[in-house]
Amino acid sequence: MHKQLHVALVYNIRPENPPVDKKEIEAGSEDERRLTSGGEATVVTASRTRTRKAKSDTYAEWDTEETILAVESALKAHHKVTLIEANEEAYGKLLALQPEIVFNIAEGFNSPSREAQIPAILDLLSIPYTGSDPLTLGICLDKARTKEILSYHYIPTPGFAVVNDPEQLVSAKLPLPAIVKPLHEGSSKGIFNGSVVRTEEGLREQIQNTLAEYDEPVLVEKFLEGREFTVALIGNEKNLRTLPIVEIRFDSLPGGVNAIYSYEAKWIWDQTDHPLDVLECPARVDPALEREIENICRRTFNVLRCRDWCRIDLRLDEQNRPHVLEVNPLPGIIPNPKEHSSFPCAARAAGFDYNGMLNAVLESAIVRNGLQ
């Protein structure tokens, strides 16, 4: 590690998990509180109060208090850390604080560009930060744009179409089975057991439901029936490292459900008091397949200009060839091993503890920004 730095940890906290320590997390101001009531999230700040109706998965991408405090603790092992919530006051706080670097885990809100909001502010203020820039974050949250770029570079990804209206199906000529996803979501939001469809009638109905529920275009993607993997990467350029491959074990899911890592599988069926044995790491793959998956992931990381860290999801087709499903340049990092967060799972298999994993990411950003 290099010299101690002043690090700002910028985050979004799930409103259904208010902090237990005086009902707040210090975010540079004592007049902020986040309260929840049923399906509504009320955010009280110095400037305004607003109430939003929330779907069950609205805040799935945001972090819990447990994760935020675990990240803070990891960074404090080597650096001075200040927490800043990624809300309307974040710009002013960052401008006043002028941290030497930001550890960014903020998912943002309100639009397909939400993950790019904090990095764009930091670029404006010339404050270095961990992770990818606004352009990469915006592209990777748009599943279709990601797949278009990968296809251009001959990186395999399942065939797809973007649909704004079920009537587009007539001209799309989409193969079945297919999987229907909201175009701009992460953390398995909008991907449910019923998202896999095997008939044209089912496809039309699922598109209609997803369009209505998420008010955004949907991605209809050829459904690959093979094994599914996810790969974590840390570093940049010659120091880019692929961590041990994680396999999603579909045989651990309830009987009769579709073999996908759905919202139900990730957040409902898999509970700490009744866990599913859903992740296997290192995955049991032959050396040739392992090399092919790692090569595809490195190419994907570089083609999309990811920085410092990333997690890439892949699935095998009927010929056991890996295809990239999604790219996650802002990966989930739940600290509790019983909650089956893929990136920390891969890091543990590589010999990192939680603190070491996060400081390796920060170290990559420090070196990239010349802050040694």
C-alpha positions in Angstrom: 0.0 0.0 0.0 1.0 3.6 -0.6 0.6 6.7 1.6 -2.6 7.3 3.5 -5.2 9.2 1.4 -8.4 11.0 2.2 -11.0 8.8 0.6 -14.7 9.7 0.1 -17.0 6.6 0.0 -20.0 7.6 -2.1 -23.0 5.3 -1.9 -26.8 4.8 -2.1 -28.5 3.1 0.8 -31.6 1.0 0.5 -34.5 2.9 2.1 -36.0 -0.3 3.5 -32.9 -0.7 5.7 -32.7 2.5 7.8 -29.4 2.6 9.9 -29.8 1.4 13.4 -27.2 3.8 14.9 -29.4 6.8 15.7 -31.3 6.0 12.4 -28.7 7.6 10.2 -25.4 7.2 8.5 -23.2 10.3 8.6 -23.1 11.8 5.2 -21.4 15.1 5.9 -24.6 16.7 7.3 -26.7 16.0 10.4 -29.9 17.2 8.9 -30.4 14.1 6.6 -32.6 11.2 7.5 -33.9 8.3 5.3 -37.1 6.7 6.6 -39.3 4.1 5.1 -42.9 3.1 5.4 -44.2 0.1 3.5 -43.7 0.5 -0.2 -42.8 4.2 0.0 -39.4 5.7 0.5 -39.3 9.2 2.1 -36.0 11.1 1.7 -35.6 14.1 4.0 -32.8 16.5 3.2 -32.0 20.1 3.9 -33.5 21.1 0.6 -36.7 19.1 0.1 -38.8 16.1 1.0 -40.1 13.7 -1.6 -42.0 10.5 -1.5 -41.7 7.8 -4.2 -43.9 4.8 -4.7 -41.6 1.8 -5.0 -41.9 -1.6 -6.6 -40.5 -4.6 -4.7 -37.2 -4.5 -6.6 -36.9 -0.7 -7.1 -33.9 -0.4 -4.8 -32.3 -3.8 -5.4 -29.2 -2.2 -6.8 -28.6 0.0 -3.8 -26.5 -1.2 -0.8 -27.6 -2.1 2.7 -26.1 -0.4 5.8 -24.2 -3.6 6.5 -22.4 -3.4 3.1 -21.7 0.4 3.3 -20.2 0.1 6.8 -18.2 -3.0 5.8 -16.7 -1.0 2.8 -15.9 1.9 5.1 -14.2 -0.3 7.6 -12.1 -2.0 4.9 -10.9 1.4 3.5 -10.2 2.8 7.0 -7.6 0.1 7.5 -5.3 2.2 5.4 -6.9 5.6 4.7 -9.0 8.4 6.2 -12.6 7.9 5.0 -15.6 10.2 4.8 -19.1 8.9 3.8 -21.2 10.9 1.3 -24.6 9.8 0.2 -25.3 10.1 -3.6 -28.2 12.4 -3.4 -28.8 16.0 -4.5 -26.4 17.4 -1.9 -23.5 15.2 -3.1 -22.1 17.7 -5.5 -21.7 20.4 -2.9 -20.3 18.0 -0.4 -17.6 16.8 -2.8 -16.8 20.3 -3.9 -16.3 21.3 -0.2 -14.5 18.2 0.9 -12.1 17.8 -2.1 -11.1 14.2 -1.2 -7.9 12.9 -2.8 -9.9 10.0 -4.3 -13.5 8.6 -4.2 -14.4 5.0 -3.7 -17.6 4.9 -5.8 -20.3 2.3 -5.1 -23.2 4.7 -5.9 -25.9 3.2 -8.3 -27.8 6.4 -8.7 -31.5 6.9 -9.5 -34.0 8.3 -12.0 -32.7 7.3 -15.4 -30.6 4.9 -17.6 -27.6 7.2 -16.9 -28.0 6.8 -13.1 -24.7 4.9 -12.6 -22.9 7.7 -14.4 -24.2 10.5 -12.2 -21.5 10.5 -9.5 -18.5 9.8 -11.9 -19.7 12.7 -14.1 -19.7 15.0 -11.1 -16.3 13.8 -10.1 -14.9 14.4 -13.6 -16.3 17.9 -13.5 -14.6 18.5 -10.2 -11.3 16.8 -11.3 -11.5 14.3 -8.4 -10.1 10.8 -9.1 -12.3 7.8 -8.4 -12.5 4.1 -8.5 -14.1 2.2 -11.4 -15.2 3.0 -14.9 -16.0 6.5 -16.3 -19.5 7.8 -17.1 -19.4 6.6 -20.7 -18.6 3.0 -19.9 -21.1 2.9 -17.0 -23.9 4.3 -19.2 -23.2 1.8 -22.1 -23.0 -1.2 -19.8 -26.3 -0.4 -18.1 -27.9 -0.4 -21.6 -27.8 -4.2 -22.4 -28.4 -3.7 -26.1 -25.6 -1.1 -26.6 -23.3 -3.4 -24.7 -24.2 -6.3 -27.0 -23.8 -4.2 -30.1 -20.3 -3.2 -29.2 -19.4 -6.8 -28.3 -20.8 -8.1 -31.6 -18.8 -5.5 -33.5 -15.6 -6.9 -31.9 -16.6 -10.5 -32.5 -17.1 -11.2 -28.9 -20.0 -13.8 -28.7 -23.3 -12.7 -27.1 -26.7 -14.2 -27.6 -28.9 -12.9 -30.5 -31.4 -10.2 -29.4 -33.9 -7.5 -30.3 -35.0 -4.3 -28.5 -38.8 -4.1 -28.3 -40.9 -1.0 -27.5 -44.2 -2.5 -28.5 -45.3 -6.2 -28.7 -46.4 -5.6 -32.4 -42.7 -5.4 -33.2 -42.6 -9.2 -32.8 -43.9 -9.6 -36.3 -40.8 -8.2 -37.9 -38.3 -9.2 -35.3 -38.4 -12.9 -36.1 -37.1 -13.8 -32.7 -36.0 -17.4 -32.0 -37.6 -19.3 -29.1 -37.0 -20.0 -26.3 -36.2 -16.4 -25.4 -35.7 -14.4 -22.2 -37.3 -11.0 -21.7 -35.4 -8.3 -19.6 -35.9 -4.6 -18.9 -33.2 -2.8 -21.0 -31.7 -0.7 -18.3 -31.7 -2.6 -15.0 -29.2 -4.5 -12.9 -29.2 -6.9 -9.9 -31.7 -9.2 -11.7 -34.4 -6.5 -11.5 -37.2 -7.4 -13.9 -35.8 -10.9 -14.5 -38.2 -13.4 -12.9 -38.9 -17.1 -13.4 -41.6 -16.2 -15.9 -39.1 -14.1 -18.0 -38.1 -17.3 -20.0 -40.7 -17.9 -22.7 -41.1 -20.8 -25.1 -44.2 -19.8 -27.1 -45.0 -16.7 -29.2 -48.1 -16.1 -27.0 -46.0 -16.3 -23.9 -43.4 -14.0 -25.4 -46.0 -11.4 -26.3 -47.5 -11.5 -22.8 -44.1 -11.2 -21.1 -43.2 -8.2 -23.2 -46.4 -6.5 -22.4 -46.0 -7.1 -18.7 -42.4 -6.0 -18.6 -43.1 -2.8 -20.7 -46.0 -1.9 -18.3 -44.1 -2.6 -15.1 -40.8 -0.9 -15.9 -41.8 1.8 -18.4 -38.7 1.2 -20.6 -37.8 -0.8 -23.6 -37.3 -4.5 -23.2 -34.5 -6.7 -24.4 -35.6 -10.0 -25.9 -32.6 -12.3 -26.0 -32.1 -15.8 -27.4 -32.2 -18.1 -24.3 -29.1 -20.3 -24.0 -29.8 -23.6 -22.2 -26.2 -24.2 -21.1 -24.3 -23.6 -17.9 -23.9 -20.1 -16.5 -20.8 -18.4 -15.1 -19.7 -15.1 -13.7 -16.2 -13.8 -13.7 -14.7 -11.1 -11.5 -11.8 -8.9 -12.6 -9.5 -6.5 -10.7 -6.9 -4.2 -12.1 -6.0 -2.5 -15.4 -3.9 -3.3 -18.5 -1.0 -5.6 -17.8 -2.1 -5.9 -14.1 -5.6 -7.0 -15.0 -6.4 -10.1 -13.1 -9.3 -12.6 -13.6 -10.4 -14.2 -10.4 -11.6 -17.8 -10.2 -14.7 -18.5 -12.2 -18.0 -18.7 -10.4 -20.7 -21.1 -11.6 -24.4 -20.6 -10.9 -25.7 -23.9 -9.7 -29.2 -24.2 -11.0 -29.7 -27.6 -9.4 -29.9 -25.8 -6.1 -33.1 -23.9 -7.2 -36.6 -25.1 -6.3 -37.8 -27.9 -8.5 -39.6 -27.0 -11.7 -38.3 -23.4 -12.1 -36.4 -22.1 -15.0 -32.6 -22.4 -14.9 -31.8 -18.7 -14.6 -30.4 -16.5 -11.8 -33.7 -14.7 -11.4 -34.8 -12.0 -9.0 -36.5 -14.8 -7.0 -33.4 -16.9 -6.9 -31.1 -14.0 -5.9 -33.3 -12.2 -3.4 -36.3 -14.4 -2.3 -35.5 -18.1 -2.4 -31.9 -17.7 -1.2 -32.1 -16.5 2.5 -29.4 -16.5 5.1 -31.6 -18.7 7.4 -32.4 -21.1 4.5 -29.5 -20.6 2.0 -29.3 -22.1 -1.4 -26.0 -23.6 -2.4 -26.2 -21.5 -5.6 -22.5 -20.5 -6.2 -19.7 -22.8 -6.9 -16.2 -21.4 -7.0 -13.8 -22.3 -8.5 -16.2 -23.7 -11.1 -15.5 -27.2 -12.4 -14.5 -26.5 -16.0 -11.9 -28.1 -18.2 -8.7 -26.0 -18.8 -9.7 -25.2 -22.4 -13.1 -23.8 -21.4 -11.5 -21.9 -18.5 -9.0 -20.2 -20.9 -11.7 -19.4 -23.4 -13.9 -17.8 -20.7 -11.0 -15.8 -19.2 -10.0 -14.6 -22.7 -13.5 -13.5 -23.5 -13.7 -11.6 -20.2 -10.4 -9.8 -20.7 -11.4 -8.8 -24.2 -14.8 -7.6 -23.0 -13.2 -5.6 -20.2 -10.8 -3.9 -22.6 -13.2 -3.3 -25.4 -15.7 -1.6 -23.1 -12.9 0.3 -21.5 -13.7 -0.8 -18.0 -11.4 0.3 -15.2 -10.2 -1.2 -11.8 -12.9 -3.9 -11.4 -15.8 -5.5 -13.2 -18.0 -8.7 -13.2 -19.0 -10.3 -16.4 -21.8 -12.9 -16.7 -21.6 -15.6 -19.4 -23.7 -18.6 -20.5 -22.9 -21.6 -22.7 -24.8 -22.4 -25.9 -25.7 -25.9 -27.1 -22.1 -26.3 -28.4 -20.7 -25.3 -25.0 -19.4 -22.0 -26.3 -19.4 -19.1 -23.8 -21.5 -16.0 -24.6 -21.4 -12.7 -22.7 -24.8 -11.9 -21.2 -24.1 -8.8 -19.2 -21.2 -6.6 -18.0 -21.3 -5.1 -14.5 -18.6 -2.4 -14.0 -20.1 -1.6 -10.7 -20.5 -5.1 -9.1 -22.3 -6.1 -6.0 -20.1 -6.6 -2.9 -22.3 -7.9 -0.1 -19.9 -8.8 2.7 -21.8 -11.7 4.3 -20.6 -15.0 2.6 -24.1 -16.5 3.4 -25.7 -14.0 1.1 -23.9 -15.3 -2.0 -22.5 -12.2 -3.6 -20.5 -13.3 -6.6 -17.6 -10.9 -6.6 -16.6 -11.5 -3.0 -17.1 -15.2 -3.5 -14.5 -15.1 -6.4 -12.2 -12.9 -4.3 -12.3 -15.4 -1.4 -11.4 -18.2 -3.8 -8.4 -16.1 -5.0 -7.1 -15.7 -1.5 -8.5 -12.2 -0.7 -10.4 -11.4 2.4 -13.1 -8.7 2.1 -10.8 -5.9 3.2 -8.1 -7.1 0.9 -10.5 -7.3 -2.1 -11.7 -3.7 -1.7 -8.2 -2.3 -1.1 -7.0 -4.1 -4.2 -9.6 -2.2 -6.2 -8.7 1.1 -4.6 -5.0 0.4 -5.2 -5.7 -0.2 -8.9 -7.4 3.2 -9.0 -4.6 4.9 -7.1 -2.0 3.5 -9.5 -4.1 4.4 -12.5 -4.4 8.0 -11.3 -0.7 8.4 -10.4 -1.5 8.9 -6.7 1.2 6.6 -5.3 
